[in-house]
Amino acid sequence: MLQVKSDRLKLVALDARLTGLHARAPAAFFEALNVQSEASWPPEMLDTDAVRHAEEALRDRPRESGWYFWAFIWPGPQGSMDRLVGGGGFKGPPDNNGQVEIGYSMLVSFREQGLATEAVNLLVDWAFSTGQVSEVVAETLPHLIASQRVLEKAGFVETGGREEDGVRILRFALTRKKAAA
């Protein structure tokens, strides 16, 4: 199982089996990750259609694990189970220009603790370490100020935006050169 760690988090890349459990059998998903069951799971921005798409892609191309969903796990205090605090990842492997799009969502009770920024930093570092990525981009809505702050703290800069169905979407980017500086 592909994992990356920081002082406070462990991120686990979901394969096709784990992604399928996430979509259809939450109790088995928690058990497979050896984490405490979370009544409020999944976080609000973890889109079911995207999870199903990732499961299909990973079933067809298992070597792409890491380019879809990751579970954000917070180690519990000594003697207690770890907690699943959020999730995120990429919308697929890098394109021909070396660009990937990142997304993330935290359970409400684990927000405003720096965990989302820590998870984004881990994901970005992993992506750049593959040698396949030159730029990581993210999109968010203008009213999601906390999400914008996470991106800014991780070194992303706003690069513009677009309109979709009358809704303004902000775009942020981080290049490998800027991340290394």
LINKA-V719769 format. One record per residue. N is the residue number from 1. SS is DSSP state (hx for helix, st for strand, lp for the rest). PHI is phi in degrees with one decimal (none if undefined). OMEGA is omega in whole degrees, -180 to 180 (none if undefined). Layout:
# LINKA-V719769
N SS PHI OMEGA
N SS PHI OMEGA
This chain:
# LINKA-V719769
1 lp none 180
2 lp -74.2 -179
3 st -138.5 169
4 st -132.7 -176
5 st -134.8 170
6 lp -129.2 179
7 lp -61.9 -174
8 lp -114.0 -175
9 lp -135.4 168
10 st -125.9 176
11 st -109.0 -179
12 st -118.8 177
13 st -74.2 -180
14 lp -81.7 172
15 lp -94.9 -177
16 hx -61.1 -179
17 hx -64.3 -180
18 hx -64.9 179
19 hx -64.3 176
20 hx -64.0 176
21 hx -62.6 179
22 hx -57.5 -176
23 hx -73.5 -170
24 hx -123.2 -175
25 lp -144.5 -176
26 hx -53.5 -179
27 hx -61.3 179
28 hx -68.5 177
29 hx -62.3 178
30 hx -60.7 -180
31 hx -64.1 -179
32 hx -62.6 178
33 hx -86.4 -178
34 lp 56.9 179
35 st -124.2 177
36 st -64.3 176
37 lp -65.4 -179
38 lp -115.0 -178
39 lp -61.3 -177
40 lp -90.9 179
41 lp -74.8 2
42 lp -90.1 175
43 lp -62.5 -171
44 lp -59.4 -176
45 lp -96.8 180
46 lp -86.2 -171
47 lp -71.8 -179
48 hx -61.1 179
49 hx -62.7 179
50 hx -65.5 179
51 hx -64.0 179
52 hx -64.4 177
53 hx -60.6 180
54 hx -63.3 179
55 hx -59.8 179
56 hx -61.8 -179
57 hx -62.1 -178
58 hx -72.0 176
59 hx -66.4 180
60 hx -77.6 -175
61 lp -136.0 -175
62 hx -58.1 180
63 hx -70.4 179
64 hx -87.5 176
65 lp -55.9 -175
66 lp 107.2 -180
67 lp -95.6 177
68 lp -128.8 -172
69 st -90.7 174
70 st -126.3 173
71 st -91.5 179
72 st -99.1 -175
73 st -115.2 179
74 st -105.8 -179
75 lp -62.1 178
76 lp -74.7 176
77 lp -59.2 -179
78 lp -47.2 178
79 lp 90.0 178
80 lp -118.1 -178
81 lp -74.6 174
82 st -66.5 -178
83 st -118.0 174
84 st -87.4 -170
85 st -105.2 -179
86 st -178.6 179
87 st -157.4 179
88 st 172.7 -180
89 st 146.5 -175
90 st -121.6 -179
91 lp -91.0 179
92 lp 133.9 -180
93 lp -63.1 179
94 lp -60.0 176
95 lp -79.5 -177
96 lp -63.6 178
97 lp -94.7 -180
98 lp 79.3 -178
99 st -105.9 173
100 st -128.2 176
101 st -110.6 -178
102 st -104.5 173
103 st -147.6 -177
104 st -162.3 177
105 st -156.4 -180
106 st -115.1 170
107 lp -61.9 -176
108 hx -53.7 -176
109 hx -70.0 180
110 hx -115.5 178
111 lp -83.2 177
112 lp 60.3 176
113 lp -125.7 -179
114 lp 81.8 -177
115 hx -70.0 179
116 hx -63.6 178
117 hx -61.7 179
118 hx -61.9 179
119 hx -65.2 179
120 hx -61.6 178
121 hx -60.1 178
122 hx -62.4 180
123 hx -63.8 179
124 hx -63.3 179
125 hx -59.7 179
126 hx -61.9 -178
127 hx -59.0 180
128 hx -65.4 -179
129 hx -67.7 180
130 lp -73.3 -177
131 lp 77.9 -178
132 lp -98.2 -171
133 lp -116.1 175
134 lp -109.0 -179
135 st -152.0 174
136 st -112.5 179
137 st -118.0 177
138 st -147.0 175
139 st -122.7 179
140 st -150.2 179
141 st -88.5 -177
142 lp -57.8 -178
143 lp -82.0 180
144 lp -90.2 -176
145 hx -60.6 -179
146 hx -61.6 178
147 hx -64.9 178
148 hx -63.9 179
149 hx -64.5 177
150 hx -57.8 -179
151 hx -62.0 180
152 hx -62.1 180
153 hx -65.3 178
154 lp -86.0 176
155 lp 99.2 178
156 lp -73.0 174
157 st -124.9 179
158 st -69.5 -177
159 st -119.0 180
160 st 127.5 -178
161 st -178.8 180
162 st -154.4 175
163 st -106.0 174
164 st -139.9 -178
165 lp 53.4 178
166 lp 78.5 -180
167 st -111.0 178
168 st -79.7 178
169 st -120.7 179
170 st -87.2 -180
171 st -119.8 178
172 st -124.2 180
173 st -145.7 174
174 st -139.9 178
175 st -93.7 -180
176 hx -58.3 179
177 hx -60.7 -179
178 hx -67.7 -179
179 hx -66.0 -179
180 hx -75.5 -176
181 lp -73.4 none
